[in-house]
Amino acid sequence: MNTFVWSGFVSGQRREGVLQAPSMDNAVSLLRSQSVVLTKITPQNLDIIDNEAVKRPQSISRLVKIKIPSKEKLLFLKKLQTMLSAGLPIVDSLEMIIKQSTKKTAPVVQFIYYEVVEGVPLSECFRKFPKLFDIVIINLISAGEMSGQLDEFLNKAVIYTERQAAIRKAIKSAMTYPIVLLTVALIVVSVMLVKVVPSFQNLFASGGKELPLPTQVVVDISNFMRTPDKILPIIFVLTTIIVAHLFFSRRSVNYRRRFHLFLIKLPVIRSLIINSNLAKISMIVGNLYEAGVSLVDTLGVTKNSVAFEPIKDGLNEVQYEIAEGRSLSKSFAVHENLFPLTFTSLIQVGENSGQLSKMLGSVNEYYGAEFDDSVKQFTALLEPIMIVFMGIVIGGVLLAMYMPMFTMGDAL
């Protein structure tokens, strides 16, 4: 029999001990069966803290400013989950990940490594990087530590992160094509007004006749755009409006709420917002509820993870109603304008059957599919609108320029 020194967490509490087992694999299996979340296990008489292979991390004040790409964060979570599922202790897993990390990610993982070695729970290490790990991931990790199933809850965190990345990618993809079309249209029209129209203007001036109204409007716009004293103030005002919008969207909750209320009134945009948020809400509530977190606390976490102000306000009211003893489905049903009947009905079925967490998983899949359909619908609607818009604008300018020529032909 061999003797092994181990350290880890049991129900969220730091524990250390000595264990005898035929091999390290047997020792790891025995501790895992006792719901121990291992941070380190080594043969006796080996130092479990000192590791010259891993450099000392930078100060936390510098690390929190590092911007790590979403792909690297997801890769880190996947590697950690895979290694823990294979039975590796947290410290050994982090040490391996450090060697495989990029220059941006490595310092953060090094900091987490030394914090864990010194006895800090993994969830608390993550909590020190709020810009990197949001409150949902932190609570999932904490639930995994308390239940002794850290690898399973890390997997839930990976799925959650992947889904949020997929939503962001879908929205970007839906917006890329119309933005490109709009940009091309603006560039083409601007070049025509600044370079092409003046050439036609000289030709019209030699004719000595009054220009048709559409042609005169285009000529006036061209003259306006080629006059810096007139166009620069317009550019300045537009830039100021955009910057002010971005500033107040970040700093003012009331402004952000009014803007979000405007967006939710737009038919196709509304379905995008509602479906993406309902998918997110059902995933978070289902995972945390399954972990044993109370519904009141679960909704508090969910509320803080939602960026859309009207839905955040609705979740805040639902949280208060549940604290007063009302069921989850009835609390959601009060706000039918934000949480549709299908959503509340499915949750009610889960409550009545005693399988709420399982039903919330189904709700997440359902609204995830609905969101994908909404993105396709949005793209299918916007693309022809943008094409028609380009045709009208560019064709209108060309037609206005050729109208005087048609008039000259009729006079002949």
N, C-alpha and C positions, 0 to 999 in steps of 0.2 A: 504493500500500500504506500502511496505517495502522499505527502502533505502539501496542501496548497493554501496560500494566503489570498483572501478575496475581499473586495470592497464593492459596495453597491447600494441600492435603495430598495426598501421594503415598505410598501404603502406610502411612498414619498419621504420616508425617513432614512437618513444615512446609517448604514450598517457595515461592520467589518467582522471578519471571522477567519477561523482556520478550519480546513476541511480535509479529511482523508478520503482518497479515492484511488482506484487502480490507475486512472489516467486523467489528463486534463479534460478530455471529452466527457468522461463520466462525471467529473466534478461540475462542469458547466451544465450538463443535463440535470443533475441532482438539484443544483441551485435554481435553475429555471422552473423546475417542477414545484419549487417552494415559493414561486412568484417573486424571485429576486431579480431586480434589474441590475445586471452586472456592469460595473464600470471598469474593474480590473481583476484579473486572477493570475497569479504567478506561483511557481514552485517556492517553497519556503526558503528564507534567507536571501531572496532577491529583492532589491529595492523597487517598490511599485510606483515611486513618484519620479525619481531622477531619470531623465531621458535626454541624453546629450544630442540625440538625433533630431529632436524637435527644438527649434530655436525659441527663445523667450519672445512672447508677443509684444506688439507695440501697446501704448496706452489706449484705454478704451475711448478717450476723447477724440483720438485720431481715427480709430477704427470705425466708429459709428458714421463718419463722414464718407467712408468708401462706398461707391456705388457699384454693386455687383449685379450683372445682368440676370434677368429672370431665368435664362437657360442654365446658368451656372448654379443658381440657388436650387433649381429643380434637380440638377445632376447631383449636388451635394446630398440632398434629402434621399434621393434614390440609392446612392451608394451606401449611406448610413443605414437605411432600412434593410438593404440586401445583406449587409454584413451582420447586423444584429439578428436577422432571421436565420442566418447560418450559424448562430451561436457565439459569435465573437463578442467580447466585452466592449463597452463603449469606448474606453481609452484606446484599446488596440485598433478599433475601427477608425477613430479619429486620426490616429497616428498614420494609418495607411492612406487615409483620404488627404492628409496634408501633403504627402509625397506626390499625389496625383493632381493636386489643385493648381490653378493658375496663380499668377503673381497677385491678382486682386483678391482671390478667395482665400489663399493660404494664410495670410495674417489673421483673418477672422476665425478660421478653423483652429489655428494655433492658440488663440485666446480662449476659445471654447474648451480646447484640450486641457490647458492648464487649470481652468476653472473647475472642470469635472474632476481632475486629479486631486484638487484641493477640497473636494467634497461638495461642490455646488451642483444642484440638480440641473439636468440638461435643459429643462424648461426655463429655469431662471437664467441660464446662460443665453438662451434665445431671446429672453425678455429684454436683455441689454442692447438688442439690435432691432428696435421697433420698425425701422425703415426696411429691414430685410425680412424679418419674420413677423407677420401680422398676428393679431390677437387670437385668431382662429387656430393657427398652427401652434401657438404657444399653449393654448388650452388643450389641444389634442395631445401634445407631448406630455403635459402635466397629467392628463387622464391616463395615459399609458404608463407613466411612472407610478401612479397610485394603484393601478390595477395589476401591475406586473406584466403588462402586455405592450411594452413600448414598441416592439417591432410592428405589431398590428396597427397601432395608432399612428406610427410613422407612415405606414402604407396609406392610411386615410388622409394624412397630411399631403402625401405625394399626389393622390387622386384629386384632392381639393386644389392643389397648386396647378396641376395639369389642366383642370377644368377652367380655372380662372384665366390661364394663359390662352386656352382655346377660345374663350369668349372674346378676349382682347384681340386675338388674331382675326377672328371672324368679323368683328366690327371694323378693324383696319382694312381688311380685304374689301368689305362692302363699300367703304368710303374712298378707297384708292382710285378706282376707275372714274367715278364722277368728278373727283378733285382734279385728276389729270385732264379730263375733257374740259372742265371749266378753265383750268390754267391755260390750256392750248387755245381755247376760244378767246380769252382775254388778250393773250399775246398776239394772235392773228389780227384781231380787231384793232388793237393798239397800233400795230405796225401799219395797217391799212390807213388808219386815221392820221398818223403822223407822217408817213412816207408816200402813200399812194394817192390819197385824196388831194393833197396840194398840187399834184401834177394835173389831175382833172380840173382843179379849181382854176389854174392858169388857162386851160383850154376853154372853160366856160366863160371866163372873163373876156377872151378875145371875141366871143360870139355876141356880146353886148345885149343879151336877152335876160329877162327875169327867170330865175331858176325855179323849178317846181318845189313845193313845200318840203317833201322828204329830202330832196337834194340839199336844200338850204339848211335844214336841220343838221344833216351830216357835216356839211361844210362848217357850220357854226361850232359844232362839237370839236372838229379837227382844229379850228383856230384856237379854241379854248385850251385844248390839250397841249398845243405848241406854245402857249404863253405861260412861262414859269411863274409869273406873279399871280396867276389865277389858279393853276393846277396844284402848286405846292401847298397852299393853305388847305385845299381839299384833302390832299394826302396826309397832311399833319392831323387834321380832324379825324379822319378814318383810323389812323394809327393810334391816336389818343383813345378813341372809343374801344378799339380792340384791347389795348393795354389796360384800360379801366375795367373792362369786362373780366379779363383774366385776374386782375388784382382783387376785385370784389368777389369773384367766384371762389377765391381761396380764403379771403379774410372775413367776409360777411355771410353769416348763415341765412339771414333774411333775404338778401339778394339772391343767394344760391337757391333758396326755397322758391322764390318767385320765378326764377328762370326755369327750374325743374317743373314747376306747375304749368308753365307755358309749353315745355317739351311734351309733357304727358297728354296734352290736348291734341297733339298731332297724331292722326290715325296710325300710320305705320310705325312711327317712332315710339308710340305708346306700347305697341306689342313687343318691340325690341326691349324696352326698359322693363316692362312687367315680367316678361318671360325669363330674362336673364337674372333678375333679382329673385324671383320665386325659386328658380333652380338653385341659386346660391343659398337662400334661406333654408330650403328643405334639406340641403346637404349639411349645413352647419348644425341645424337643430337636431337632425337625425344622428349625426356622429357624436355630438356632445351628450345628447339624451341617452344614447346607448352606453356611453362611458359612465353614466351615473350622475351627471351634472343635473341639478334641478332645472325645471323649465324656466323659472324666473331668472336664474343666472345664465342659462343658455340663451335666452332672448336678450339679455344684457350684452353678451358677447356678440350675438348676431347683429344687434342694433348698431354696435360700434364698427362692424365690418362692412356695413352698407353705406354707400356714398350718396345715394339718391335721397334727398331730404324728405319728400312726402312719405316715402316708404319707411324711412327711419322714424318719422313722427308716428306713423301707424304702429310700428313695432314697439315704440315706447308706450303707447296706450294699451297695446295687447299685454305688455309686461305687467302693467299696473292691474289690469283686469284679472290676470292669472294669479297675481299676488292676493287678490281679493277672493279667490276660490272658483273663478269661472274656468270652464274647460278651454283647451287650446283652440278647438274648432269653433266654438261659439265666440271666442274673443276675436278670431280672425273674421268671422262672419259679419261682425258689426261694421267692418270697414270693407264692404263689398266692392267699393270703387277701386281699391288697391289690391285686394285679395279675392279673386273671382270665386264663383260658386264651386267650380270643379276642384279648386285647391282646397277649400274648406271641407267639401264633401269627402274627398279622399282622406283627409286628416281625421275626420269624424269616424270613418270606417276603421282606420288604424286604432283609434281610441277604443271603439266598441269591441274590437277583436283582441285587444291587448297586445297588438304588434305595431305600435306607433313608429318605432325606429325603422322597422322593415318597410312600412308604408311610406315613410318619408323618403326612403331610398328610391321607391318607385315614383314618387312625386318628382324627385330630382331628375330621374331619367325622362319622365314625361315632359317636364318643362324645358329640359335641355334640348330635347327633340323639337319642341315648339319654338325655342329660340333659334335653332338652326333654320327652321322653316321661315321664321320672320326675317332672318337675314337674307335668305334667298328671295323672299317676296319684296323686300326693300330694294335689293339690287335690281331685280327684274322690273320694278316700277321706275327706279331712278335713271337707269341707263337710257331708255328711249326718251325720257323727258329731257335729259342733257343733250342727246343727239338732236332732237327737234329744236331745242334752244339754240344750239350752235348753228343749225341750218337757218333759223329765222334771223339771228343776229348777223351772221356773215352774209347770207343771201340778201338780207335787207339793205346792208351797206352797199353791196355790189349793184343791186337794182336801183337804189337811189342815185348812184353815180352814172348809170347808163340812161336814166329817164330823160335828161336833157338831149341826149343823142337821138332818142326816139322822137322827141318833139321837133328837133331839126329835120329829121327824115320826113315827118308829116308835113312840115312847112314846104319842103321841096316838092 
